[in-house]
Amino acid sequence: MSRPQFPMQERVPQELPPLDHRGRSERVRSRLETSSFITADPANIRWLTGFTGSTAWAVVLPDRVVLVTDGRYADRASADVAGAGVEDEVEVAVEDSQPAMRDHVVRLASGLGAVGAEAARLTHARWTDLAEHLPLVAADGAVESERRVKDTAELARIAHACRIADAALAVVAPRLGDGLTETDVHDELEHLMRQMGADGPSYDTIVASGPVHAARPHHGAVRRTIVPGDTVVIDVGALVDGYHSDMTRSYVIGVPQPLQQEWYDLVLAAQLAGLEVVGPGVASREVDAACRQVFDEAGVGEWFVHASGHGVGLVIHEEPFHARTSEAELVVGDVVTVEPGLYRAGFGGFRVEDLVEVTAHGHRILTHSPKDAPCLPSPPTI
């Protein structure tokens, strides 16, 4: 089967304000109970220093941050730090191998007392190795807690990513009934998002169709042809300058059957109930509870098999998580999803998901693709 033909699309215009990394290291220091801190997590390093490579350590010392990387990234590291405007806060050190990088980290942090490190992110082998030379203590969340609150420039990138995903879906969704495969839809959405200005997809785009695949919340697209009567779940997001978007819309190919209409209406009602709760000071578990209540009262709660949402930023799944067990409380600057769904093998499934910013007075919805009926949508206003 030849690749389906879609018209060329123009970039979605947007002027993005520059990111400002200044002062971030001091904010992290204020959370530490140690005089130094080390991280190898790429998202945390990017947030602290602007470095966009895949291999590095950041060592937060009392008077500076040292970015330790290897020769592949020497020029890039210096350029990224300069671009982030933190040359006076971040020093770049380049070694020729990962063992040499590790030795450099040990030298920097030695003699400063207890050293904070991310127990949840370091492998057991790496923690054990470092602990032979440094008095490590767990300091998880020191960076992530600061990363949660997005500033104006970060919000602009996330909102722009949402606009691109909205625009790409508006082109592809009307063609779902044209004999396309899941892979056709997956590939075209990711191609269009790049064409419209994204750096790529936020994640592997989910296109799940029919009575089996649409019942899998994280199905991977395959060469199954989408046919009349299918429920179709499309989970799509764009990546812009390191920042993600996340959105899900669900469809029925043709006229919905009564049970399809009933379940879609319940999913949409649950999603709107969850959105209604989102605001500063609200416990994340209350968002989850609001979604679940709709399903439980309708007697379909057993078919909702995941949490109701999560934070989004430099990582597609980050704190806070809307789950029964969550201890998090929403704060101004959080960017979170609300995404209830119902799934049943032999029937298919539906999920509706929006990305929202928590504001001082409630929330602002960042994704705008139509969701008022399980049918092929008209293009949204971008």
N, C-alpha and C positions, 0 to 999 in steps of 0.2 A: 504493500500500500504506500503510495507516495505521500510525502509530507503535506498536510493541508496548507492551503495558501491563505494567509492573513495579510491585510494591507500594512504597509510600513507605517510606523507611528513616530510622531515627533516626541522630543524630550518634554517631560513635565517641568515647566520653568519654576525655578525657585532660587532666590538669593539666600544663602545660609550664612548666619553670623559666625565669626571665628570662635572656635572653642578656646576657653581660657583655663589652663591647667594650673595657673599660679595659686599658691596657697593650699593646694590639695594635700601636699605632704604634711603640712602643719596640722591640718584637720585630722589626719590619721594619727599623728603623734599625740594629739589630745585624747585619743581613745585608748592608747597603749598603757599598759602597766609595766612595760619594760622600756629600756632606753634605746633599744634597737629592734628592728623587725625585718624579716626577709619574706619575699614571695616570689614564686616562679609562675604564678597564674597569669596567662597572657592578658586577660581582661583587666585584672587589677593593675598590672604593669602599664597597660595602655592608658588607663584612667589617671594613674599617677604621673606618668612621664611623657605620654604622647607616642611612645614606641609602638610600631605596628607590626613588628616581626614576630616570629613564632617561638624563638628560643632566647631566653634571658632570665636573669634574676634582678630584682630590685631590692636593694638594701637600704632601709630607712635608718639613718644614723641621727644623732642629736642635732647635727649642724648641716646635714645635706642628705641627698639620696644618691646612691651610686647604682647606675644601670650597667650590669655586667652581661656582655653578650660575646658572640664569637665573630671571627673575621668576615663571615658572609654578610654580616649586618653592620659593619663598622661605619660606612658612610651613611647608611640609612638611619642608624641610631642617632648619630649627630644631627642629621637633618630633621628627624622627627622631634627631637628635644628642642631644637631651635624653633621649629614650626609651632611647637606648643608654648613657646615663650618662657621656658623654665631653665635656660642655660645657667642662671645664677643659683638654681636650686638642685639641679640634677647634673651629676658628673658621669661621663661615659667611660667605661673601661672595657677593653677588647682583649680577649684571650684566644688561643688557637685551638682549644678543645673544650669539651664539657667538663672533663676532670680538672682542667686548669681553671675553668670558670668557678667550679665548686671550691677549689682551693682559695681563689680570690675572695669569694664570699666568706669563707671561714676566717681569713686574715682580717677582713673588714670588721666582722662582728666579734672577734676575740677580745677578751679583756673588758667587755662592757657590761658584764653581769648577765642576767637572764636575757635570752633572745626570743622574741615573739616569732612564731611561725604558724602556718596554716595546717593544722593536723588533718583537717578534712580534705585537703587538696594535695598534700605530699603523699607519695606512695610510702608504704611501710619501710621499704628498702632505703629510700632516700632519707626519710626521717631518722632511721637507725644509723645510717652513715653519718649524717650531720651531727647527731646527738653524741657521737664518739668524740667530737671536737668542740661542740658548743652546748651550753646549758639551755636546751630548747624548752619553751613552754607554749602551750596552745594559745593562739591569739586570733582565732577564727572570727571573721566578721569585721575586723578593724577597717578594711577598705570597703567591703560590700555595704556596710552600714552607711558610709558616706556616699557611695555610688548610687544608692537607692534614690536619693533626691536629685532629680534632673534639673539642670539650670536652663536658661532660655535657649542657649545654643544647642544643647542636647535635645530639648523638646522640639526644636525646629527640625532637626535631622529625623527624629522619629516621625513627626507629622508629615514630613516630605516623603518618607518611605511609605507611609500609609496612603498618601495620594497616588503614588506610583502603583502600588498594589491594587487600589481601587480602579485606576485607569486600565490596567492590564486585564483585570477580571471583566470589566465592562466590554472589552473587545471580544474576549473568549467565550463568556457565558452564553451569549445568544447562539453560539454554534454547537452547544452541547448535544443537541438532537440531530446533528448532521452526520452521524455515523463515525464520529471520532473515537479513538481509543483513549483510555486513561493516560497513556504515555504521550499521545498527541497533545492533550490538554496540559499536562505537566510541562512538557518541553516548550510549548508556545507561551505559557505564562512566564516561565523563567526567561525565555528569549525576549519577550516584550518588556519585562521589567528592566532588563539591561538596556534595551533600546531606548527606553524612556528615561534613563539616567541613573538607575540603581547600579551598585557595584556587583550585585548578584542577588540571589534569593536569601532570605533569612535562614532558611532550613530547606530540606528536601520537600518540595511542594507536595501536599497530599491531595490526590484525586482518587476517591474511593466510590465505586459505583456498584449498584445492584444488590441483590439480597444477601450476598456473602461479603463482598469487600466493603460496602458502606457500613457494615456492622462492626468493622474494625476501626477504632478511633485513630490509630496511627498506621493505616495501610500504606504500603509502598506501591506507587502506580505501576501497572503492568499493561500488556497489550491486549486488554479486554475491551471490546467495542461497547460503548455506552448505547443502550437500546431503550425504546419506549417502555414506560412503566418503572424504570430504575429510579431509586433515590440516589442522589449524587452529593457527596460531601467534598468541598474544595477548601483546603486550609492553605492560605497563601500569604507570604510576607516578603517585603523587600529589605535590602540591606543598603544603608547610606552612610558612608564614612564611619563604619563600625557599628552603627546603631540599627536595631531591628524594628520591623513592624510585624504584626500578627493579626490575622483575620480569618474567620471561617464563614462561608455561606453554604446553604444546602438547597437542593433543587429536586424537583420531580420532572422526569421527561414525559411530557404529555399531561393529561388531566389527572390530578391526584385521586387515588382511591380514598374512600372514607377514612380508613385507618391511617393512611399517609397524611391526610389533612389534619386528622385529630392529633397525631404525634407531632407534626410540625407546629401546630398551634400551641401545644404544650411546651415545646422547646423554646419557642419565641416568648411565650408568657414567662417561663422560668428565667430566660435571659434578661427580659425587661425588669423582672422583679429583682434580680441581682444588681443590675445597673442602678436601680432606684436607691439601693442601700449605699452605694459607693460614695464616700466622702471622708474628710479628715476626722480622725478620732474613732473611726469605725473599725471594729475587729474584723480581720480577714475571714474568720470563721462565720461571721454574720452574713457576709456575701454568699458564702457557700450554703448557709442555712436557708437563705431567702430563695435560692435556686431550687434546693432540694424540697422545700415545702410544697412547691407547685407540683412536683412529681409525686411526692408522697400522698398528697391529698387526692391525686388522680389514680393512685394505685399502681404507678409505673416506676416507682423509685428504684426497683431492682435493676432496671435497664440503664441507669445512670452510673457509669463505672469508673469515673475519674473525678478529680477535684474540679472546682468551678473556675479556676483561673490562677494566674501567676504574674509576677513582675516581669518587665521587659526592658532591656536597655542595651548595654554592650554584650549581654548574654541573652539568649532567647528565653530561657527559663531561669529566673532569679527571684529572690525575695521581693515582696511577700507572696506567699502561696495561699489561695483561698481553699482551705481544707478544714475538715472537722477538728483536726488536731492542731491547727495553727495557733501560735501565741502572738502573731504579729498584729500591729495596729496600723491602719493606713495613715499616711502623713502627706501633707502638701508636697507635690513634686514626685510622688510615686507615679509610675506608669504601669497599669495592670490590665490584664485581660479579664473578661467575664464570658465564659464559654461552656454553658451546660449542653448536654447532648443525651440522646436516647439511642440505643443500639440493640438490635436483636437479630441473631443469625436466622436466615430464612426470610427476613423482612427487609433488612437494610438498616439505615439509621439517618439521623439528622443531628447537626450541631450548628449553633449560631454563636459567633464570637466577635466581639468588638474590643478594640484597644482604647483605653481611656486614661486621661490624665486626672489625677486627684488635685483639685483646686481648693482655694480657701473657702469657697461657697458650695462645694459639692464635687462635680466632675465635668470634664469636657471630652466628648466622644471624638476620637481621631480617625476612625474608619467610617466610611459613608456609603458603601455599596448597599443597594436596596435589600431589605430582609422582611418585607411585610407579607410575602406569600411565597410558597414553595414553587415558584415558576421562573421562567427565564426573565431576567431583569432588563429594564431599560438602562442605558448608560447613566451613571450618576453625574451630577454637576461637579466638576473638578475646579 
